[in-house]
Amino acid sequence: MMSTPDQTRTILIVEDSDEDYTAFQRVLKQCNIVNPVRRFSNGREALDFLFNRGAYLGTNSPPPPWLIILDLNLPGMAGDEILRVIKADPKLGIIPVVMLTTSTHDDDMKRCYASTANSYLTKPIDFQEFKEIVSKCVSYWLGINRLPVSRR
C-alpha cells in the first residue's frame, strides 16, 4: 500500500508516548506511506502550531495537515479538549481528526464523537493489529477521502 506522494498531505500526530510514536512510524515505513509527519507530544504545542501562535508566531505556516491523529490521554490538555478547539475553528474544523487511544470506555468514545471526532480507534497491544488499523486509517483518510483544496 502506498499513499499519494503529495507532500502537502501532511499527517499531524499528537502522541506523548515515544514507544507508540515509534510504532506509528514503523507502520508508515513498512507500508511505504511517504507523507510527511509532524509530531507533537502535547496538545498546547500542537494548537500553537495549528493556530500559528506561541513559538510558531510569525513563521511561514505550512498548509494545514491533511489528517490529525490525536491521542486521548495527554499531559496537560486531554485529547478531547484539543479536538473541541480544532473543530470549533472554521478553517481547521474540516480536517479529519482520528482519535487513536488505549481507552475502550464508552464515555470517552461518546465524548469524542460528541466533539465531532471523525473516527475513534483503539490501540491494540499486538503490533500486527496496530499496523493493520493504522495502515487502513491512513490509506482511507489520505488516499480515498477527499478534502477541499483551499482550506485556509
C-alpha positions as CSV (number, residue, x, y, z in Angstrom):
1,M,0.0,0.0,0.0
2,M,1.3,3.4,-0.9
3,S,-0.3,6.8,-0.2
4,T,-0.1,9.7,-2.5
5,P,3.3,11.3,-2.8
6,D,1.7,14.7,-2.5
7,Q,4.0,16.4,0.1
8,T,1.1,18.8,1.2
9,R,-0.8,15.8,2.6
10,T,0.8,16.0,6.0
11,I,-0.1,13.9,9.0
12,L,0.0,15.7,12.3
13,I,0.1,13.3,15.2
14,V,-0.3,14.3,18.9
15,E,1.2,11.5,20.9
16,D,3.1,11.7,24.2
17,S,4.3,8.1,24.1
18,D,7.7,7.7,22.3
19,E,7.0,4.0,22.1
20,D,3.6,4.5,20.4
21,Y,5.0,7.1,18.1
22,T,7.9,4.8,17.1
23,A,5.4,2.1,16.3
24,F,3.4,4.6,14.2
25,Q,6.5,5.5,12.2
26,R,7.3,1.8,11.7
27,V,3.9,1.2,10.3
28,L,4.2,4.1,7.8
29,K,7.6,2.9,6.7
30,Q,6.6,-0.8,6.3
31,C,3.5,0.3,4.3
32,N,5.5,2.7,2.1
33,I,3.5,5.7,3.3
34,V,5.7,8.6,2.4
35,N,3.6,11.5,3.5
36,P,5.3,14.0,5.8
37,V,4.6,13.5,9.5
38,R,4.7,16.3,12.2
39,R,4.6,15.1,15.8
40,F,3.7,17.0,19.0
41,S,3.9,15.4,22.4
42,N,1.3,17.7,23.9
43,G,-1.8,19.5,22.9
44,R,-0.8,23.0,23.6
45,E,2.2,22.7,21.3
46,A,0.0,21.2,18.6
47,L,-2.5,24.0,18.9
48,D,0.2,26.7,18.8
49,F,1.4,25.1,15.6
50,L,-2.1,24.9,14.1
51,F,-3.0,28.4,15.0
52,N,0.4,29.9,14.2
53,R,0.9,31.3,17.7
54,G,3.4,31.0,20.6
55,A,6.7,29.6,19.3
56,Y,5.2,29.4,15.8
57,L,4.0,33.0,15.7
58,G,5.2,34.8,12.6
59,T,6.7,31.7,11.0
60,N,5.8,30.7,7.5
61,S,3.0,28.4,8.2
62,P,2.8,25.3,6.0
63,P,-0.5,24.2,4.6
64,P,-2.8,22.7,7.3
65,P,-2.4,18.9,7.8
66,W,-4.5,16.6,5.8
67,L,-5.1,14.3,8.8
68,I,-4.7,14.7,12.6
69,I,-4.1,11.6,14.7
70,L,-4.9,12.5,18.3
71,D,-4.3,10.5,21.5
72,L,-6.9,11.0,24.2
73,N,-4.7,10.7,27.3
74,L,-2.2,13.5,27.0
75,P,-0.4,15.6,29.6
76,G,-1.8,19.0,30.4
77,M,-4.7,19.1,28.0
78,A,-6.7,16.0,27.1
79,G,-7.2,14.9,23.5
80,D,-11.0,15.6,23.6
81,E,-10.3,19.2,24.7
82,I,-7.9,19.6,21.8
83,L,-10.4,18.1,19.5
84,R,-13.1,20.7,20.6
85,V,-10.7,23.6,19.9
86,I,-9.8,22.3,16.5
87,K,-13.4,21.5,15.4
88,A,-14.6,24.9,16.7
89,D,-12.4,26.7,14.2
90,P,-14.0,27.2,10.7
91,K,-10.7,26.7,8.9
92,L,-9.3,23.8,10.9
93,G,-12.6,22.1,11.6
94,I,-12.8,20.4,8.3
95,I,-9.5,18.5,8.9
96,P,-10.3,14.9,9.8
97,V,-9.3,14.1,13.3
98,V,-8.9,10.4,14.3
99,M,-8.7,9.6,18.0
100,L,-6.1,6.8,18.4
101,T,-6.1,5.8,22.1
102,T,-5.9,2.9,24.5
103,S,-9.2,3.8,26.1
104,T,-12.1,1.5,25.3
105,H,-14.5,3.3,27.7
106,D,-17.9,4.2,26.2
107,D,-17.9,7.6,27.9
108,D,-14.6,8.5,26.2
109,M,-16.0,7.4,22.8
110,K,-19.2,9.4,23.4
111,R,-17.3,12.5,24.4
112,C,-15.1,12.3,21.4
113,Y,-17.9,11.7,18.9
114,A,-19.9,14.5,20.6
115,S,-16.9,16.8,19.9
116,T,-17.1,15.7,16.3
117,A,-14.2,13.2,16.1
118,N,-14.1,11.7,12.6
119,S,-13.1,8.3,13.9
120,Y,-12.2,6.6,17.2
121,L,-9.6,3.8,17.1
122,T,-8.3,1.7,20.0
123,K,-4.6,1.0,20.0
124,P,-4.1,-2.8,20.1
125,I,-1.2,-4.2,22.0
126,D,-0.2,-6.5,19.1
127,F,2.0,-4.8,16.5
128,Q,0.4,-6.6,13.6
129,E,-3.1,-5.5,14.6
130,F,-1.8,-1.9,15.2
131,K,-0.2,-2.0,11.7
132,E,-3.5,-3.1,10.2
133,I,-5.5,-0.4,11.9
134,V,-3.1,2.5,11.2
135,S,-2.4,1.5,7.6
136,K,-6.1,1.2,6.8
137,C,-6.8,4.5,8.6
138,V,-4.1,6.5,6.8
139,S,-4.9,4.9,3.5
140,Y,-8.5,5.9,3.8
141,W,-8.0,9.5,5.0
142,L,-5.1,10.3,2.7
143,G,-5.9,8.2,-0.3
144,I,-9.7,7.8,-0.6
145,N,-11.3,10.6,1.4
146,R,-11.5,14.0,-0.3
147,L,-10.9,17.4,1.2
148,P,-11.3,20.8,-0.4
149,V,-8.0,22.1,-1.8
150,S,-8.5,25.6,-0.4
151,R,-8.7,25.0,3.3
152,R,-7.3,28.3,4.6
